[in-house]
């Protein structure tokens, strides 16, 4: 039946045989789609009101009951020789017309008058698959998943709802990133730090590596002045706003390495007095990076250690960051020792602090357990006993790191860097500050002002978490004024934290100067 209809259509008459293409198979030629333009110009259906039929319409075959869809009547108002698209698979009737106002591929909807004649090769629809109507509105995104839409190389992918064309998935800037939960991986970065920067930022990468191995501060300052004269610092300053948050944190670590190498770790880059001490162009870059990451006092151990390590081999994606830092062999991204030489004491101290944070993830989780608990709760002494075991394990880990650290080489410049950081209170590990927020050791021994002075080197979200722990763990700290077995467990937790602090202090002293006394006896 379909073949008969095709024959009748193609041999309808001398006036339409040369220009009317009504085969059931689509003609794969290039050209604009005129189906929607023709149907949009007139109402659907042969019986609908509209322009009067032209005299040539009587010679065209009409669609009757039981007739193949290939023999449907052309839209009224189309003269002989006009473009008539292939109706292959398009049902007849009023339901087949698209909504009014849908433009054709060649431009806006045409008027109700007869369109200009075009060659038959331009009458092919864009999609070879028959569709009852073109999708509109949100349905256009589903139409992009059609096999015909995937064939075109130049067709852009349909954007996700709520996103602009070409915008990648994920947060666009730091304001859309939700603060990560310390119970997930402590204060470690969410992903392994960036090994090497790209583009113009490779100059900052090279400058940081050269400043770390500089023999003295004067040599490091000369590197910064040379970069300023070459306008490298100004070029980097103009590109800070284009950095992603992760790359900005990587750039902050390199800025911190350069600052401590030059002896500028205790200055404020935005203070007027800093212009008399440090290079002005470097201070502008420093301040821009600090504004990008939302943290002013980042020149300290959390940035120099937690953002300056990488696994020796490429890890699997499903490994959590804290497990990765515990189990994999870590290497520094910016080495304080020259390439080809063993790691220095400063390198090993920073890696030991990173492993301390990775093993201290259980301390963060126990802190969340104790937050808001009553001292009379039966789970409080259980959590405190577990906290004691975790602190004993952290102390044992530091003692194991001490042997390799004492045997590592050290230079006068590295000792000067350690001395400058220690003088600013910038060597306090975040995990010890978390334990202090739970047990309250710092409030008694270091005073509240000293505690805030140590926390200023942490990002704002970490400082907020510590302040919340100060408030929520206040009921547990009332055990210090009580008696009984629960109070004894609390005092044991305090003593284990004091021993952990002393062990870490001895490790810093071992890195800053040669020690003849074994670390175990000193601790």
C-alpha positions, -999 to 999 in steps of 0.1 A, spaced: 0 0 0 29 23 8 46 16 -25 14 24 -44 11 57 -26 47 66 -35 40 60 -72 8 80 -72 26 109 -56 56 110 -78 35 108 -109 7 131 -99 11 155 -127 34 175 -149 30 205 -127 42 188 -95 63 158 -105 95 176 -108 94 195 -75 75 173 -51 95 147 -31 73 124 -11 93 92 -8 90 73 25 128 72 29 143 105 39 165 122 14 200 127 30 209 161 16 218 193 33 193 222 36 171 240 59 140 225 75 108 241 61 83 217 77 77 239 108 76 271 88 49 258 65 28 244 92 33 274 115 21 297 87 -13 279 83 -35 259 107 -32 222 106 -57 199 88 -72 201 55 -105 213 69 -91 241 90 -99 277 80 -72 294 62 -62 308 28 -82 296 -2 -69 266 -21 -51 274 -53 -63 259 -85 -33 235 -87 -44 218 -54 -71 198 -72 -44 180 -91 -27 168 -60 -37 135 -43 -58 139 -12 -55 118 19 -85 96 25 -94 70 50 -70 41 49 -45 60 28 -8 58 36 7 88 55 29 94 25 -1 107 5 -10 135 29 -21 167 13 5 195 13 -3 225 35 -26 250 20 -10 279 3 20 261 -12 22 266 -50 36 240 -74 74 238 -74 76 248 -37 97 229 -11 77 200 4 96 181 31 94 143 32 66 133 55 80 99 62 63 87 93 45 120 101 9 113 108 -18 134 93 -44 153 113 -45 183 135 -23 168 162 8 168 139 13 206 137 39 222 159 30 250 182 27 284 167 57 306 165 83 278 162 110 291 138 124 271 110 161 263 106 165 291 81 151 319 101 119 332 117 85 318 107 75 328 72 43 347 63 11 330 51 19 337 15 36 312 -8 73 308 -1 99 311 -29 108 280 -48 140 262 -40 158 232 -55 147 198 -44 180 191 -28 173 218 -1 140 201 9 155 175 32 148 177 70 177 181 93 170 149 112 167 117 93 144 102 119 107 110 118 94 131 146 58 142 151 69 177 161 100 196 171 106 198 208 102 231 225 114 246 259 129 220 282 123 192 258 151 205 236 176 191 261 161 157 256 163 161 218 200 166 221 204 130 233 189 118 200 214 98 178 210 124 151 220 152 174 251 133 185 263 130 149 270 167 145 305 176 155 298 213 160 267 209 181 273 219 217 260 197 245 228 207 261 234 226 293 223 213 326 193 231 342 205 262 361 239 264 344 252 284 315 264 269 283 298 255 286 300 259 324 316 228 340 299 208 367 309 216 402 314 249 421 326 279 402 343 297 430 351 295 467 318 310 478 298 279 465 320 254 483 306 241 515 331 237 544 342 202 547 335 182 579 366 178 601 353 143 610 358 132 574 396 139 571 405 163 599 422 195 588 439 179 558 430 192 523 401 174 507 424 163 478 461 157 475 479 191 469 488 202 434 523 189 425 532 216 400 516 247 387 510 254 350 512 284 327 527 316 340 525 302 375 555 279 367 576 309 375 563 310 411 569 272 413 605 276 402 610 306 425 598 287 456 621 258 449 651 280 444 643 300 476 639 268 496 675 257 488 690 292 490 721 292 512 709 323 532 682 349 533 701 374 512 701 349 483 664 343 487 657 380 487 678 384 455 656 359 438 625 379 446 641 412 434 652 395 402 616 384 396 603 419 403 627 435 378 615 410 351 578 420 359 570 384 368 554 393 401 532 419 385 521 394 358 512 368 385 493 394 405 470 400 375 462 363 372 453 356 408 416 360 403 416 333 376 430 306 399 407 280 412 406 276 450 427 245 449 454 261 427 452 292 449 460 271 480 489 256 460 502 291 452 498 301 488 521 273 499 548 285 475 543 321 487 548 309 523 580 291 513 594 322 498 583 344 527 600 322 554 631 318 533 634 356 531 627 361 568 593 378 562 571 353 580 561 376 608 549 406 587 515 416 575 515 421 537 490 449 539 506 468 566 524 501 556 554 491 576 559 459 556 568 480 525 600 490 543 611 454 549 599 433 520 596 437 482 565 457 473 555 437 443 558 404 463 537 419 490 510 427 465 510 392 452 510 379 488 480 400 497 461 390 465 466 353 472 455 358 509 423 375 497 417 347 471 418 319 497 402 340 525 430 336 549 455 363 559 479 345 583 487 314 562 525 315 565 527 288 591 529 250 595 494 241 584 502 256 549 539 246 548 532 210 559 496 200 550 498 215 515 534 205 507 533 167 503 523 142 477 521 104 474 551 89 457 529 69 434 496 79 419 469 68 443 435 52 435 407 76 435 386 59 462 413 61 489 403 87 515 428 115 520 437 106 556 442 70 547 464 81 518 486 102 540 489 73 565 496 44 542 514 58 512 550 70 510 549 108 511 574 131 493 576 169 497 564 190 467 589 218 475 620 203 490 641 222 515 670 200 505 685 201 470 674 175 444 694 143 446 702 147 483 685 131 513 656 149 529 666 176 554 654 178 590 629 205 580 615 183 553 611 154 578 595 177 604 568 188 579 561 153 568 559 141 604 533 169 611 513 157 580 513 121 592 503 133 627 472 150 612 464 118 592 466 96 623 448 121 644 416 118 624 402 97 653 407 125 677 385 148 656 358 121 656 360 116 694 358 154 698 325 154 680 313 125 702 321 144 734 306 177 721 274 184 741 277 154 763 269 156 800 298 146 823 273 121 839 266 104 806 278 68 805 294 74 770 316 102 783 342 81 801 343 56 772 351 83 747 378 98 771 395 64 773 395 61 736 410 96 734 438 85 757 446 56 734 447 78 704 470 104 720 493 76 731 494 63 695 502 98 682 531 101 707 545 67 697 544 78 660 564 110 668 590 90 687 593 67 656 598 98 634 625 111 657 652 86 647 651 95 610 648 132 617 679 133 640 700 115 614 689 139 586 712 168 575 704 204 584 718 238 572 720 271 591 693 285 567 669 257 577 675 263 614 669 300 609 636 292 592 625 269 620 635 295 646 615 322 628 584 300 626 587 289 663 591 326 674 558 334 657 539 304 672 535 290 637 546 254 644 515 242 663 499 212 647 461 216 642 454 182 658 469 193 690 447 224 689 417 202 685 427 181 715 432 213 735 397 225 725 382 193 740 403 190 772 410 227 779 447 225 785 455 257 766 431 278 786 450 270 818 487 267 806 487 291 776 460 316 785 431 324 762 451 351 743 479 327 735 453 301 723 438 326 698 473 336 687 480 300 677 447 296 659 452 326 637 472 305 613 443 282 605 416 289 579 383 306 591 363 274 589 388 255 611 389 283 637 351 283 638 351 245 644 376 249 673 355 277 688 325 255 686 344 227 704 353 251 731 316 258 738 302 223 733 329 205 754 326 228 783 304 204 803 330 176 799 357 199 813 338 203 846 352 168 854 385 185 863 368 198 895 352 165 905 363 133 920 356 97 911 365 73 883 352 95 855 372 125 867 403 102 869 398 93 832 395 129 823 428 138 841 445 109 824 434 123 790 449 157 801 482 141 811 485 122 778 480 154 759 507 172 779 531 143 771 521 145 734 529 182 734 563 177 750 572 150 725 563 173 696 583 201 711 613 178 714 609 169 678 610 206 668 641 211 689 657 181 672 651 197 638 663 231 649 697 220 664 717 188 668 707 168 699 730 145 717 704 133 742 680 107 728 645 120 722 629 93 743 648 104 774 640 141 767 603 134 763 
